[in-house]
Amino acid sequence: MRPSHYANGERRVYVEPDKITVAQFLERWLAHIKTQVGASTFERYGEYVGDIIHALGSVRLAKLRPEQISEMYSAVLSGGRHDGRGGLSARTVRHMHAVFKQALALACVWRVISCNPAALVKPPKVQRKAVKTIDTEVTTKMLDAARGTTLFIPVLLGVLCGMRRGEICALRWRNVDLDNGQLAIVASRSRGEGGKPIEKSTKTGRGRLIALPILADNELRRHRAQQAEELLRIGVALTDEHHVHAKADGSPIHPTTLTLLFKRFMRDHKLPAIRLHDLRHSHATHLLAAGVHPKITQERLGHSSIAVTMDTYSHAMPNMQADAVAKIDAVLRLAMNKPKTK
């Protein structure tokens, strides 16, 4: 078996495959994966790898056993937080498992090991939490309170179009077609390396068109005129390249800033303590409760499949099922009670 090539600081050394430790391999894997994922994803991978190295870094990769991985997961569940306040969540450990399994799969491809021990380990089960939503009455109160503030348009796009935070921050006027009442979601704004925001493709990697409700269309027209007027005061002409939601000088908003502003806004107006992302959940729930087909809801939200939509919003399905049963029952009763003709 050929020796493997690893980086050790600035000095490159060769290590026999049977002597490679988990730490040595994972460091090489991180260097390999860095060019294939976004900055924020790579940062999360680094955190997971750091936890794995802390627990198993000195173990020789060829000697790594499934039970050692399983024991590590149990250990971090009970006390894996860096601040000492208990363990990591089951969801976080599942993400850690996915990263470890992915890294070791590449170790098999590179012939560093013959089989993937992480593939033989079952990660902890995650208890699904019901999504938080607001009903139409609270939605109306929220929109009334937000009118006239810088949060009005983000709140409007979240609750009427189901847009993600990053999609709202990345939306430019060239992606908004007010004549045809639709907008195109083609990018998302997120935190990049060093905390600097970057724009990239959407979560699923595919763009989507969203039909605008009349209310959203009218408010966006009003907002564009107001934004153009405010920029003109500082000598800047509004163009299609400007972001729909932007600072007073036309520069884009950092997604984290938007989250903090929304949280403060909901608290100050004594509205439910929900996240900005929960406006997206509320939009989906409103659609399903109104009898809109789940496929349409999936397309508006940009889910990769209808199964994701059905699974995420299953709490809204019982009412739809009851309505469907009632309609079928009424039709059959009518047919059965209809007088028979000779």
Protein Blocks (a to p, Z undefined) as FASTA:
>chain_A
ZZddddehjbccdddfklpcfklmmmmmmmmmmmmpcfklmmmmmmmmmmmmmmmmmpcf
klpcfklmmmmmmmmmmomcfnlnacadfklmmmmmmmmmmmmmmmmmnomafbdfklmp
ccddddddddddddfklmmmmmmmmgopaklmmmmmmmmnopafklmmmpcfklpcfkno
pacdfbdcdddehhiacddddfkopacdddddfklmmmmmmmmmmmmmmmmmnopacdfk
bcfbdcfkopacdfklmmmmmmmmmmmnopacddfklmmmmmmmmmmmnopafklmmmmn
opabfklmmmmmmmmmmmmmmmmmmmmmmmmmmmmmpccdZZ
